[in-house]
Amino acid sequence: MFFRFGAAVALIVAISLLGIALEKRSLSLKRAISLQTYRAAQLDERRVQLRLRCEQLGAPSRLLETLPSDNSQAAREPRSPR
């Protein structure tokens, strides 16, 4: 009789430990997914910022600032073929 009782308690403890291990694994995976989602959101925000910066640097007003101010002289000079 004591043997059955001991076996039942051991079985209950084993099942409980297995449940705890599964719960720990589940929480660990949820934490990893949460971290990856956070990092993906950060990368997406960084991509948007860099794209905006590229558009600002490539804007026509910015490009016109880099051209020589005397366009008439550049238009009169013939270009040599290279």
Residue pairs with C-beta under 8 A, 6 or more apart in sequence:
56 62
68 74
